């Protein structure tokens, strides 16, 4: 018998939520088989079987929070020996009341059935209760999920409940009959008090029910752990950082021209499309080199000036926004950046990102333009002190000089920054540098 335990989730994660079980009680599993999915603040992880066997008990259900190292289920041996008797075949035989096999211990079998001891046996063993009266208390590890839930609701200790099941598994009927089977005078006071139904809460005063107005239909849905974490971090960012946003616009004519002329040859040679993200990543790196405070972090009363460029790329996944990190982006070429971003985005949408792929990051880029956003104010991905927001490319009339105007593909860009360490002049200078590098791709190649 072995316990299914919550594995180590990473340096900063101490608990998770069971997202779903992929097996049920009674299923036969092999070593390495995936048993359950665990949802953490950042990613979903798979819990695998450490040995062959049968799922004898599921201790924690989907939706429950569990800590690292906690047992959430039990795997018994394939021959069904993993029962309350500690996995010993003799104990299993005694519990079921079957006769002992050849060479076994007849007195154990006779004791379980409640029959008189055989010649030479031990008379005291004959007074053991019959299987029909329930297996001895203390088999809480073999209680069904429904029985555990019912026991929690009624405040009943499963260790005091006797099981009618021959193998010692406690069911809901055993919990229901626990109080009734004991004479009222002999029943302990604490369980009786705990079994009383909770008092009904008085209805909320009129006008105080925001979830159901005038009998209109509503639906209550539990937030996922990731969504709760996102909400907490965004509120924390707004409460702890002196966040401001500055804006500018970029003429995308030169980049669109390069993509139009080069995209086919680029894809044929590198087997990846030439998108906008590689241009923006290179431009951000060039601007970070010119304004290093945007690549820093506050640590108490100190500044950590980072001499490397791990750029986070925000990706909208089904379970919520995630920010995988492109490591050492300054050392990567255009095709390498495009390929890496494509890989991370695919993993994010398939919910297969690993924790190292999400940890760290010195600066973040988010692209609301793919959803049609014309302008927005991105929120900092703390402890970073800067985030660049990209937006929709839109044709707008632009004054080229005092006499000429032209329709140009323009994009608004936004920089949110932490004013505690970044002054407005630096933030504006950073964004202007990004604009200049994007509008002049030759400078981008030289400085990015």
C-alpha positions as CSV (number, residue, x, y, z in Angstrom):
1,X,0.0,0.0,0.0
2,X,1.2,3.5,-0.8
3,X,-0.1,7.0,-0.4
4,X,-0.7,9.3,-3.4
5,X,0.9,12.5,-2.2
6,X,1.0,16.1,-3.5
7,X,4.5,16.6,-5.0
8,X,6.8,19.5,-4.5
9,X,5.3,22.4,-6.4
10,X,8.2,24.8,-6.6
11,X,10.0,27.2,-4.4
12,X,7.2,29.7,-3.9
13,X,4.1,27.4,-4.0
14,X,3.0,25.5,-0.9
15,X,-0.5,24.4,-1.9
16,X,-2.7,23.7,-4.8
17,X,-6.3,22.7,-5.8
18,X,-7.3,19.3,-7.1
19,X,-8.5,20.2,-10.6
20,X,-9.8,16.7,-11.5
21,X,-9.2,13.0,-10.9
22,X,-8.4,10.9,-14.0
23,X,-9.1,7.6,-12.2
24,X,-11.7,6.4,-9.8
25,X,-11.7,4.0,-6.8
26,X,-11.2,0.4,-8.0
27,X,-9.2,1.3,-11.1
28,X,-6.0,-0.6,-11.8
29,X,-3.0,1.7,-12.4
30,X,0.6,1.2,-13.4
31,X,3.7,3.0,-12.3
32,X,3.9,6.4,-14.1
33,X,0.2,6.5,-14.9
34,X,-1.3,10.0,-14.5
35,X,-3.8,9.9,-11.6
36,X,-4.9,13.5,-11.1
37,X,-4.4,17.1,-12.2
38,X,-3.4,19.7,-9.7
39,X,-4.1,23.4,-10.2
40,X,-1.6,25.8,-8.8
41,X,-1.3,29.6,-8.8
42,X,0.6,29.4,-12.1
43,X,0.3,26.1,-13.9
44,X,-1.5,22.7,-13.8
45,X,0.6,19.7,-12.8
46,X,0.1,16.0,-13.2
47,X,0.3,13.6,-10.3
48,X,1.5,10.1,-11.3
49,X,1.4,6.7,-9.7
50,X,4.7,5.7,-8.0
51,X,3.9,2.0,-8.2
52,X,1.5,-0.6,-9.7
53,X,-1.7,-1.3,-7.9
54,X,-5.4,-0.5,-7.4
55,X,-6.9,2.8,-6.3
56,X,-8.3,1.7,-3.0
57,X,-9.3,5.1,-1.7
58,X,-9.6,8.7,-2.9
59,X,-9.2,10.9,0.2
60,X,-9.5,14.4,-1.3
61,X,-12.0,15.4,-4.0
62,X,-11.8,17.8,-7.0
63,X,-12.0,21.4,-5.9
64,X,-10.4,20.8,-2.5
65,X,-7.2,22.7,-1.5
66,X,-4.3,20.5,-0.6
67,X,-0.8,21.1,0.8
68,X,2.6,19.9,-0.5
69,X,3.2,16.4,0.9
70,X,-0.4,15.8,1.8
71,X,-1.9,12.3,1.0
72,X,-4.9,12.6,-1.4
73,X,-5.4,8.9,-2.1
74,X,-4.2,5.4,-1.5
75,X,-3.0,2.8,-3.9
76,X,-3.4,-0.8,-2.8
77,X,-1.7,-3.9,-4.1
78,X,-3.2,-5.5,-7.3
79,X,-4.4,-8.6,-5.4
80,X,-6.6,-6.4,-3.1
81,X,-4.4,-6.9,0.0
82,X,-4.1,-3.2,0.8
83,X,-6.9,-3.0,3.5
84,X,-7.0,-1.9,7.1
85,X,-5.0,-4.9,8.2
86,X,-1.8,-3.3,6.8
87,X,-1.7,-5.2,3.5
88,X,-1.4,-8.7,5.1
89,X,-3.3,-11.4,3.3
90,X,-4.2,-13.1,6.7
91,X,-5.8,-9.9,7.9
92,X,-7.8,-9.6,4.7
93,X,-9.0,-13.2,5.0
94,X,-10.0,-12.6,8.6
95,X,-11.9,-9.5,7.8
96,X,-14.0,-11.2,5.1
97,X,-14.8,-14.1,7.3
98,X,-13.5,-16.7,4.7
99,X,-11.9,-19.9,5.9
100,X,-8.2,-19.9,6.1
101,X,-6.3,-21.4,3.1
102,X,-4.2,-24.5,3.5
103,X,-1.4,-23.8,5.8
104,X,-3.1,-20.7,7.1
105,X,-4.2,-19.9,10.7
106,X,-7.6,-21.5,11.3
107,X,-8.1,-19.7,14.6
108,X,-7.9,-16.3,12.8
109,X,-10.6,-17.3,10.4
110,X,-12.8,-18.7,13.1
111,X,-12.4,-15.6,15.2
112,X,-13.6,-13.4,12.4
113,X,-16.7,-15.5,11.9
114,X,-17.5,-15.6,15.6
115,X,-17.5,-19.4,15.8
116,X,-16.2,-21.4,18.7
117,X,-12.4,-22.0,18.8
118,X,-11.2,-25.3,17.4
119,X,-9.4,-27.8,19.6
120,X,-6.2,-26.3,20.7
121,X,-7.3,-22.8,19.7
122,X,-7.7,-19.7,21.8
123,X,-11.1,-19.4,23.5
124,X,-10.9,-15.7,23.8
125,X,-10.8,-15.3,20.0
126,X,-14.3,-16.6,19.9
127,X,-15.8,-13.5,21.4
128,X,-14.8,-11.3,18.4
129,X,-17.8,-9.6,16.7
130,X,-19.2,-11.2,13.5
131,X,-18.7,-9.5,10.2
132,X,-22.4,-8.7,10.0
133,X,-22.0,-6.5,13.0
134,X,-19.4,-4.3,11.3
135,X,-15.6,-4.3,11.2
136,X,-14.0,-2.7,14.2
137,X,-13.7,1.1,14.3
138,X,-10.5,2.7,13.1
139,X,-10.9,2.0,9.4
140,X,-11.3,5.7,8.5
141,X,-8.7,5.4,5.8
142,X,-11.2,3.2,3.8
143,X,-14.2,5.6,4.1
144,X,-15.9,6.6,0.8
145,X,-15.7,10.2,-0.2
146,X,-19.5,10.6,0.4
147,X,-19.0,9.1,3.9
148,X,-16.2,11.5,4.7
149,X,-18.3,14.5,3.5
150,X,-21.2,13.4,5.6
151,X,-19.0,12.8,8.7
152,X,-17.5,16.3,8.3
153,X,-20.9,17.9,8.1
154,X,-22.2,16.1,11.2
155,X,-19.0,16.3,13.2
156,X,-18.6,12.6,13.5
157,X,-15.2,11.0,14.0
158,X,-14.8,8.3,11.4
159,X,-12.5,6.4,13.7
160,X,-15.6,5.6,15.9
161,X,-17.8,4.4,13.0
162,X,-18.1,0.7,12.4
163,X,-18.3,-0.5,8.8
164,X,-20.8,-3.1,7.6
165,X,-18.7,-3.7,4.5
166,X,-16.7,-7.0,4.9
167,X,-13.4,-5.3,3.9
168,X,-13.9,-2.5,6.3
169,X,-14.9,0.3,3.9
170,X,-17.1,2.9,5.7
171,X,-20.1,4.1,3.6
172,X,-22.7,6.8,4.0
173,X,-25.2,4.3,5.6
174,X,-22.6,3.5,8.3
175,X,-22.3,7.2,9.1
176,X,-26.1,7.7,9.1
177,X,-26.5,4.7,11.4
178,X,-23.7,5.7,13.7
179,X,-25.7,7.7,16.2
180,X,-28.8,5.5,15.9
181,X,-27.0,2.2,16.7
182,X,-25.8,3.5,20.1
183,X,-28.3,3.7,23.0
184,X,-29.1,7.3,23.8
185,X,-27.9,7.0,27.4
186,X,-24.6,5.5,26.3
187,X,-23.9,7.9,23.4
188,X,-21.1,10.4,24.1
189,X,-22.3,14.0,24.5
190,X,-19.8,15.5,22.0
191,X,-20.8,13.6,18.9
192,X,-24.5,14.0,19.7
193,X,-24.0,17.8,19.9
194,X,-22.0,17.8,16.8
195,X,-24.7,15.8,14.9
196,X,-27.3,18.5,15.6
197,X,-28.2,20.4,12.4
198,X,-26.8,23.9,12.2
199,X,-29.3,26.7,13.0
200,X,-30.9,28.2,10.0
201,X,-29.5,31.6,9.2
202,X,-32.1,34.4,9.1
203,X,-32.8,35.7,5.6
204,X,-31.0,38.8,4.5
205,X,-33.0,42.1,4.8
206,X,-34.8,43.3,1.7
207,X,-32.5,45.1,-0.7
208,X,-29.4,43.3,0.7
209,X,-29.2,40.4,-1.8
210,X,-26.9,41.5,-4.6
211,X,-26.8,38.0,-6.2
212,X,-30.5,37.7,-6.9
213,X,-32.6,40.7,-7.7
214,X,-36.4,40.4,-8.1
215,X,-36.1,36.6,-8.6
216,X,-33.9,36.9,-11.7
217,X,-31.8,33.9,-12.6
218,X,-28.2,33.9,-11.5
219,X,-25.4,31.4,-11.6
220,X,-22.7,31.0,-8.9
221,X,-19.4,29.7,-10.2
222,X,-16.3,29.1,-8.2
223,X,-13.2,31.1,-9.3
224,X,-10.3,28.9,-10.3
225,X,-7.1,29.1,-8.2
226,X,-5.3,30.8,-11.1
227,X,-8.0,33.5,-11.5
228,X,-7.9,34.1,-7.7
229,X,-4.2,34.5,-7.9
230,X,-4.4,36.9,-10.9
231,X,-7.0,39.0,-9.0
232,X,-4.8,39.1,-5.9
233,X,-1.6,40.0,-7.8
234,X,-3.3,42.8,-9.8
235,X,-4.8,44.3,-6.7
236,X,-1.4,44.0,-4.9
237,X,0.3,45.7,-7.9
238,X,-2.0,48.7,-7.7
239,X,-1.7,48.9,-3.9
240,X,2.0,48.6,-3.6
241,X,3.4,50.4,-6.7
242,X,3.1,54.1,-7.6
243,X,1.9,53.1,-11.1
244,X,1.6,55.6,-13.9
245,X,1.1,55.2,-17.7
246,X,2.6,57.2,-20.5
247,X,1.5,56.9,-24.2
248,X,2.9,57.4,-27.6
249,X,2.2,56.2,-31.2
250,X,4.3,54.3,-33.7
251,X,4.2,54.5,-37.5
252,X,4.4,50.9,-38.5
253,X,5.0,51.5,-42.2
254,X,8.6,50.4,-42.2
255,X,7.9,47.1,-40.3
256,X,4.9,46.3,-42.4
257,X,7.0,46.9,-45.5
258,X,9.8,44.5,-44.3
259,X,7.3,41.9,-43.4
260,X,5.6,42.1,-46.8
261,X,8.9,41.8,-48.7
262,X,10.6,39.2,-46.4
263,X,7.9,37.1,-44.8
264,X,7.9,34.3,-47.5
265,X,11.7,33.9,-47.6
266,X,11.9,34.2,-43.8
267,X,9.4,31.4,-43.3
268,X,11.0,29.2,-46.0
269,X,14.4,29.6,-44.4
270,X,13.5,29.5,-40.7
271,X,10.2,27.5,-40.7
272,X,8.6,30.2,-38.6
273,X,6.5,33.3,-39.4
274,X,7.9,36.8,-39.1
275,X,5.5,38.5,-36.7
276,X,5.6,41.8,-34.8
277,X,6.7,40.4,-31.4
278,X,10.4,39.9,-32.5
279,X,10.5,43.6,-33.6
280,X,9.0,44.8,-30.3
281,X,11.2,42.5,-28.2
282,X,14.3,43.8,-29.9
283,X,13.1,47.4,-29.5
284,X,12.4,46.9,-25.8
285,X,15.8,45.5,-25.2
286,X,17.5,48.4,-27.0
287,X,15.4,50.9,-24.8
288,X,16.2,48.9,-21.6
289,X,19.9,49.3,-22.4
290,X,19.4,53.0,-22.7
291,X,17.2,53.3,-19.6
292,X,18.3,50.5,-17.2
293,X,16.0,51.5,-14.4
294,X,13.1,50.0,-16.3
295,X,15.0,46.7,-16.0
296,X,15.3,46.9,-12.2
297,X,13.5,45.7,-9.1
298,X,12.9,47.1,-5.6
299,X,14.2,44.9,-2.8
300,X,13.5,46.6,0.5
301,X,15.6,49.8,0.4
302,X,17.8,48.6,-2.4
303,X,17.6,48.6,-6.2
304,X,18.4,45.4,-8.1
305,X,19.7,46.5,-11.5
306,X,19.5,43.5,-13.8
307,X,22.2,43.1,-16.4
308,X,20.2,40.4,-18.3
309,X,17.0,40.6,-20.4
310,X,14.4,38.0,-19.7
311,X,11.3,39.3,-21.4
312,X,7.9,38.1,-20.4
313,X,5.2,37.8,-23.1
314,X,1.6,37.9,-21.8
315,X,-0.6,35.1,-23.3
316,X,-4.3,34.9,-22.9
317,X,-5.1,31.2,-22.1
318,X,-8.4,29.6,-21.2
319,X,-7.7,29.4,-17.5
320,X,-6.5,33.0,-17.4
321,X,-3.6,35.3,-18.4
322,X,-0.1,33.8,-18.1
323,X,3.3,35.4,-18.7
324,X,5.9,32.9,-19.9
325,X,9.5,34.2,-20.1
326,X,11.9,34.4,-23.1
327,X,15.2,33.9,-21.4
328,X,18.3,36.0,-22.5
329,X,16.2,37.6,-25.3
330,X,19.1,39.9,-26.2
331,X,21.2,36.9,-27.3
332,X,18.5,35.6,-29.6
333,X,18.0,36.3,-33.3
334,X,14.7,37.3,-34.9
335,X,13.7,33.7,-35.9
336,X,14.8,32.4,-32.5
337,X,12.6,34.9,-30.7
338,X,9.6,34.1,-33.0
339,X,10.1,30.4,-32.5
340,X,10.4,30.7,-28.7
341,X,7.4,32.9,-28.4
342,X,5.4,30.5,-30.5
343,X,6.4,27.5,-28.4
344,X,5.5,29.2,-25.1
345,X,2.2,30.5,-26.4
346,X,1.2,27.0,-27.6
347,X,2.1,25.5,-24.2
348,X,0.2,28.2,-22.5
349,X,-3.0,27.5,-24.4
350,X,-2.5,23.7,-23.9
351,X,-1.9,24.3,-20.2
352,X,1.4,22.5,-20.3
353,X,3.8,25.3,-19.2
354,X,6.3,24.3,-16.5
355,X,7.0,26.5,-13.5
356,X,10.6,27.5,-14.7
357,X,9.0,28.9,-17.9
358,X,6.9,31.2,-15.8
359,X,9.3,32.3,-13.1
360,X,11.4,35.4,-13.2
361,X,11.3,38.0,-16.0
362,X,12.7,41.5,-16.0
363,X,10.2,43.3,-18.2
364,X,6.8,42.3,-19.8
365,X,5.2,43.0,-23.2
366,X,1.4,42.6,-23.6
367,X,-0.5,42.8,-26.9
368,X,-4.1,43.8,-26.5
369,X,-4.2,44.7,-30.2
370,X,-4.8,41.0,-31.2
371,X,-8.3,41.5,-29.5
372,X,-8.9,44.8,-31.2
373,X,-7.9,47.1,-28.3
374,X,-7.0,50.6,-29.6
375,X,-5.7,51.9,-26.2
376,X,-5.3,50.6,-22.7
377,X,-3.3,51.0,-19.5
378,X,-1.5,47.7,-18.7
379,X,-1.0,46.8,-15.0
380,X,2.5,46.0,-13.7
381,X,3.6,42.4,-13.4
382,X,5.3,42.9,-10.0
383,X,8.1,42.9,-8.9
384,X,8.9,44.3,-12.4
385,X,8.7,48.0,-12.7
386,X,7.7,48.3,-16.4
387,X,5.3,46.8,-18.9
388,X,4.7,47.8,-22.5
389,X,1.3,47.6,-24.0
390,X,0.9,47.1,-27.8
391,X,-2.4,47.8,-29.5
392,X,-4.3,47.6,-32.8
393,X,-2.7,48.9,-36.0
394,X,-5.1,51.4,-37.6
395,X,-4.9,53.6,-40.6
396,X,-5.0,57.2,-39.6
397,X,-4.3,60.5,-41.4
398,X,-0.9,61.8,-40.3
399,X,0.6,65.2,-41.1
400,X,3.9,64.5,-42.8
401,X,4.8,68.2,-42.8
402,X,3.0,71.6,-43.0
403,X,1.5,70.8,-46.4
404,X,1.3,67.0,-46.8
405,X,-0.8,64.4,-45.0
406,X,-1.0,60.7,-45.6
407,X,-2.9,57.6,-44.2
408,X,-0.4,55.6,-42.2
409,X,-0.7,52.4,-40.2
410,X,-0.4,53.7,-36.7
411,X,-0.2,51.9,-33.3
412,X,-0.7,53.4,-29.9
413,X,1.8,52.1,-27.4
414,X,1.6,52.4,-23.6
415,X,4.2,52.1,-20.9
416,X,3.1,51.6,-17.3
417,X,5.9,52.1,-14.8
418,X,6.6,52.3,-11.1
419,X,7.1,55.9,-10.2
420,X,8.9,55.0,-7.0
421,X,12.1,54.4,-9.0
422,X,11.3,55.5,-12.5
423,X,10.8,59.3,-13.1
424,X,8.5,60.6,-15.8
425,X,11.3,61.8,-17.9
426,X,12.9,58.3,-18.0
427,X,9.6,56.7,-18.8
428,X,8.9,59.1,-21.6
429,X,12.4,58.7,-22.9
430,X,12.1,54.9,-22.9
431,X,8.9,55.0,-24.9
432,X,10.3,57.4,-27.4
433,X,13.3,55.1,-27.8
434,X,11.0,52.2,-28.5
435,X,9.2,54.3,-31.1
436,X,12.4,55.4,-32.8
437,X,13.7,51.8,-33.0
438,X,10.5,50.5,-34.5
439,X,10.2,53.2,-37.1
440,X,13.8,52.8,-38.1
441,X,14.5,49.0,-38.4
442,X,18.1,49.6,-39.3
443,X,18.7,51.2,-35.9
444,X,16.7,48.3,-34.4
445,X,19.2,45.9,-35.9
446,X,22.1,47.9,-34.6
447,X,20.9,48.7,-31.1
448,X,18.4,46.0,-30.3
